[in-house]
Amino acid sequence: MKIRAALIKEPNSLYVIEEIDLEEPHADEMLVKVAASGYCRTDELIRTQAMPVRLPAVLGHEGCGIVEKVGTDVREFKPGDRVAFSYGSCGKCASCTEGKPTLCDMFETINFGGVQADGTSRLSQNGMSIPTLFGQSSFAEYAVVNERGAVMIPDDVPLEITGPLGCGIQTGAGAVLNRLKPRPGSAIAVFGCGGVGLSAVMAAKISNCGTIVAVDRVQSRLEMALELGATHVVNTSATPDAPAEIKKITGRGADCSVDASGNDVCLKMALNCTRSGSPTVVVGGGGDAVLNVEMDIMGHAKSLLGVVEGDSVPKLFIPELLRHYKAGRFPFDKLITYYDFDDINTAMLESTGGKAIKAVLRMK
């Protein structure tokens, strides 16, 4: 079928909305009419080719929509169901069968290799195969999504808010709730107050942390952090020695920290703001970082943990986050700014420029 999709054709170029071809869903896949899709930092890293994915490509990996057609092997969903999309996994390797799909043997191939688990893409233009992202490519009117990567959305939740749960929101919240699991009353520091970091702040409040320190250089984002549950904020534009300030706030250093900044300087500060024996989770994709193993990690018995997609099983964790949302404990919708699909380049520029915390494209 012919669909409209936003393509990136060259590194650092603007999105171009063009007509492309979408293949019918295979046996374990579904055709979904996309309602909305979040704009994530991962999309931006691919647009700039900091993360290399073959171009031209259709990006978008925080989609949601209405199922229109299901493959012959699909059992969980039917036409008319409301779904959010998340990352892809093979469902067959040891990690998947052990309930750890973020560690799937094919994670890189399915999510960043431009193909589905069978090694092919469902997208093409003028006879040339077009790479997909996260097995969905949701910057489009329609998407073919594997049943494993979809999550049912209840009728009492606005569908258009749910796309970002599939990546950025679950990444930040899962880093706290699934990996760090801080004790009630403990102190946590979160570096980077974009959608991922602010989701970590909300998760820290759900965890009943006693001290929640949000760190950023944009004052408006720090004000949002206070609204969402931070007890203290540190603006690195005015306070360059954030670790010293956090140790002053907490008395001895944070019990754990999250780096959602994607910045090597912030990563080191996140390590250095914690007390001895504490973990730091890094969830912000970035480049190289220079650390002193003795002073930053080993000498203080600290640990640096890489976490993918919040260590989450989306079919379990996204419903959990929605329960918190409906109970008023996880107001992630406050992060969202909406844009029409045709205004995708405005959404990109305002997202990367810091004006929008979580840009969401509406496809209608």
C-alpha positions in Angstrom: 0.0 0.0 0.0 1.1 3.6 -0.6 1.6 5.7 2.6 3.1 9.1 3.5 6.2 8.9 5.6 9.0 11.2 6.7 12.4 10.3 5.4 15.9 11.3 6.3 18.0 11.1 3.1 21.3 12.6 4.1 23.1 13.1 7.5 21.9 16.3 9.3 19.2 16.9 6.6 15.6 17.9 7.3 12.8 15.4 7.1 11.1 15.1 3.8 7.5 13.7 3.7 7.1 11.5 0.6 5.0 8.6 -0.6 6.5 5.2 -0.1 5.4 1.6 -0.3 4.4 -0.5 2.8 4.3 -4.2 2.5 1.5 -6.4 3.9 2.2 -7.6 7.5 3.8 -11.1 7.8 2.3 -13.9 9.9 3.4 -12.4 13.3 2.9 -8.8 12.4 0.1 -6.2 12.3 -0.8 -3.2 10.1 -1.4 -0.2 12.4 -2.8 3.2 11.5 -0.4 5.5 13.4 -2.2 8.0 15.6 0.9 9.7 17.1 4.6 9.3 17.5 7.1 10.8 20.0 10.3 12.5 18.8 13.2 10.9 20.8 16.9 11.7 21.2 17.6 8.4 19.5 15.9 9.7 16.3 18.1 12.7 16.5 21.3 10.7 16.9 20.4 8.8 13.8 19.4 11.9 11.8 22.9 13.3 12.6 24.5 9.8 12.1 26.0 9.8 15.5 24.3 6.4 15.5 24.8 5.0 12.0 21.7 3.6 10.3 21.7 3.3 6.6 20.0 6.2 4.8 17.6 7.0 3.4 15.5 5.7 6.3 12.1 6.3 8.0 12.7 7.0 11.7 10.2 7.1 14.6 10.1 4.5 17.3 7.6 5.8 19.9 4.4 5.2 17.9 0.9 4.3 18.8 -2.2 3.7 16.8 -5.2 1.5 15.8 -4.7 -2.0 14.5 -6.3 -2.4 11.1 -5.1 -5.9 10.0 -3.3 -8.8 11.7 -1.2 -11.6 10.4 -2.3 -15.3 10.5 -0.2 -16.1 13.6 -1.2 -13.0 15.7 -3.3 -14.0 18.8 -3.0 -11.1 21.2 -4.5 -8.4 19.1 -7.4 -7.9 16.6 -8.5 -5.1 14.3 -9.7 -2.0 16.2 -7.4 -2.5 19.2 -5.5 0.5 20.5 -1.8 -0.2 20.8 1.5 1.5 21.7 4.8 0.3 20.0 8.0 -0.4 21.7 11.4 -2.0 20.8 11.7 -5.2 18.8 13.1 -8.5 19.9 13.4 -12.0 18.4 11.4 -13.9 21.0 13.5 -17.0 20.5 17.0 -16.4 21.9 18.0 -17.3 25.5 17.6 -13.8 26.8 14.1 -13.5 25.3 12.9 -16.8 26.6 14.3 -15.8 30.1 12.1 -12.7 30.0 14.9 -10.3 29.3 14.1 -8.9 25.8 16.3 -5.8 26.2 19.3 -8.3 26.1 18.0 -10.0 22.9 20.7 -11.4 20.7 19.1 -9.6 17.8 18.5 -6.3 19.6 20.9 -4.3 17.5 19.8 -5.9 14.2 16.0 -5.5 14.7 16.1 -2.0 16.3 19.0 -0.3 14.5 19.8 -2.7 11.6 16.9 -1.5 9.5 15.2 -4.8 9.2 12.7 -7.1 11.0 13.7 -10.3 12.7 13.5 -12.1 9.3 16.2 -9.8 7.8 13.8 -7.8 5.6 12.2 -4.4 5.7 8.5 -3.7 5.0 9.3 -0.3 3.5 10.4 0.5 0.0 10.4 3.4 -2.5 10.8 3.1 -6.3 11.8 -0.6 -5.8 14.6 0.2 -3.2 14.3 -1.2 0.3 14.0 1.5 3.0 15.5 0.7 6.5 13.1 0.7 9.4 13.8 1.7 13.0 12.8 -0.4 16.1 10.8 -2.6 13.8 8.2 0.1 13.4 9.3 3.4 11.7 6.4 5.4 13.2 7.1 8.7 11.4 4.4 7.6 8.9 0.7 7.2 8.4 0.8 3.5 8.8 3.3 1.0 10.3 3.8 -2.7 10.3 4.6 -3.8 13.8 5.5 -7.2 15.2 3.1 -8.5 17.8 5.9 -8.8 20.3 6.6 -5.1 20.1 3.0 -3.9 20.7 1.2 -3.2 24.0 -2.5 -2.9 24.5 -3.8 0.5 25.6 -6.9 0.7 27.8 -9.8 2.8 26.6 -9.6 5.2 29.6 -6.2 6.4 28.5 -5.8 9.0 25.7 -4.0 7.0 22.9 -1.9 9.9 21.6 0.0 10.3 24.9 1.2 6.7 25.0 3.8 6.5 22.2 6.7 8.0 24.3 6.1 5.2 26.8 7.7 2.8 24.3 11.2 4.3 24.6 12.1 7.5 26.4 9.6 7.4 29.3 10.1 3.7 30.1 13.8 4.2 29.9 14.0 6.8 32.6 11.3 5.3 34.8 12.7 1.8 34.4 16.2 2.9 35.3 14.9 3.7 38.7 12.0 1.3 39.3 13.5 -1.8 37.6 17.3 -1.4 38.1 18.2 0.9 40.9 15.2 0.1 43.1 16.1 2.8 45.7 15.1 2.4 49.3 12.4 4.7 50.7 14.0 7.8 52.1 17.2 7.4 50.1 18.8 10.2 48.1 19.0 10.1 44.3 20.5 12.5 41.7 19.3 12.7 38.1 21.4 14.5 35.5 19.6 15.7 32.4 16.0 16.8 32.7 14.6 15.9 29.3 11.9 13.3 28.9 14.1 10.5 30.1 15.5 12.3 33.2 12.2 13.7 34.2 10.7 10.2 34.0 13.4 9.1 36.4 12.5 12.0 38.7 8.8 10.9 38.7 9.9 7.3 39.3 12.0 8.4 42.2 9.0 10.0 43.8 7.0 6.8 43.3 9.8 5.0 45.1 9.5 7.4 48.0 13.0 8.7 47.8 13.6 11.3 50.5 15.9 13.5 48.5 15.6 13.9 44.7 18.1 16.2 43.1 17.6 17.2 39.5 20.5 18.6 37.6 20.4 20.5 34.3 21.5 23.8 32.7 18.0 24.9 31.5 16.0 26.6 34.3 12.6 25.8 32.8 13.4 22.1 32.9 14.5 22.3 36.5 11.2 24.1 37.4 9.4 21.2 35.7 11.5 18.8 37.8 10.3 20.5 41.0 6.7 20.2 39.8 7.1 16.5 39.1 8.7 15.6 42.5 12.3 16.8 42.8 13.1 18.1 46.2 16.2 20.1 45.1 17.6 21.3 41.8 21.1 22.3 40.6 21.6 24.5 37.6 25.1 23.7 36.2 25.1 27.1 34.4 25.3 28.8 37.8 26.8 25.9 39.9 29.5 24.2 37.8 30.5 21.9 40.7 27.3 19.9 40.9 28.8 17.0 42.9 29.9 19.3 45.7 26.5 20.9 45.8 24.8 17.5 45.9 27.0 16.3 48.7 26.1 19.5 50.6 22.4 18.8 50.0 22.6 15.1 51.0 25.3 15.3 53.7 27.5 12.5 52.3 26.5 12.1 48.7 23.6 10.5 46.8 22.8 6.9 47.4 22.4 6.4 43.6 22.4 8.5 40.5 21.1 8.5 36.9 22.8 10.1 34.0 20.3 10.9 31.2 22.3 13.7 29.7 24.3 11.9 27.0 27.2 14.2 28.0 30.5 12.8 29.2 31.1 15.7 31.7 27.7 15.0 33.3 28.4 11.3 33.4 31.5 11.9 35.5 29.6 14.3 37.8 26.9 11.6 38.2 29.6 9.2 39.4 31.3 11.7 41.6 28.2 13.0 43.4 27.4 9.6 45.0 28.7 8.2 48.3 31.1 5.2 48.3 29.6 1.9 47.3 26.8 3.5 45.2 25.6 2.7 41.7 25.2 5.1 38.8 23.0 4.2 35.9 23.7 5.6 32.4 20.8 5.8 30.0 21.7 8.8 27.9 23.3 7.8 24.6 26.5 9.7 24.0 30.1 9.4 22.8 33.4 8.7 24.5 34.0 9.5 28.2 37.3 9.7 30.0 37.2 8.2 33.5 39.8 7.5 36.1 39.1 3.9 37.2 40.8 4.4 40.6 39.3 7.8 41.5 35.9 7.5 39.8 34.9 3.9 40.2 37.1 1.2 41.8 38.7 3.2 44.6 35.3 4.1 46.0 33.7 0.7 45.3 31.2 2.4 42.9 29.5 0.8 39.9 28.6 2.2 36.5 25.6 0.4 34.9 24.4 0.6 31.4 20.7 0.1 31.1 18.7 -0.4 27.9 15.1 0.6 27.6 14.8 0.8 31.4 15.4 -3.0 31.8 11.7 -3.2 30.9 9.4 -5.8 29.5 7.0 -3.4 27.7 4.0 -5.6 27.9 4.4 -5.6 31.7 6.0 -2.3 32.5 3.9 0.1 30.3 0.7 -1.1 31.9 2.3 -0.5 35.3 3.3 3.0 34.3 -0.3 3.6 33.1 -1.6 2.5 36.4 0.6 5.1 38.1 -0.6 7.7 35.6 -4.2 7.0 36.3 -3.6 7.2 40.0 -1.9 10.6 39.6 1.5 9.4 40.5 3.2 9.6 37.0 1.9 12.6 35.1 4.2 12.1 32.1 1.6 13.9 29.9 2.9 17.2 31.3 6.1 16.6 29.3 4.4 16.6 25.9 4.1 19.3 23.3 2.1 18.3 20.2 2.8 19.0 16.6 1.1 18.1 13.3 2.9 15.4 11.3 3.6 17.9 8.5 5.5 20.1 11.1 8.0 17.4 11.9 11.0 19.6 11.2 9.6 22.2 13.7 9.2 19.4 16.2 12.8 18.3 15.6 14.2 21.8 16.0 12.2 22.7 19.1 13.1 19.3 20.6 16.8 19.6 20.0 16.8 23.2 21.0 15.3 22.5 24.4 11.9 24.3 23.8 10.0 21.0 23.8 10.7 18.3 26.4 8.9 15.6 24.6 7.6 16.4 21.1 4.8 14.2 19.9 3.6 14.2 16.3 -0.1 13.8 15.5 -0.6 11.9 12.2 -4.2 12.9 11.5 
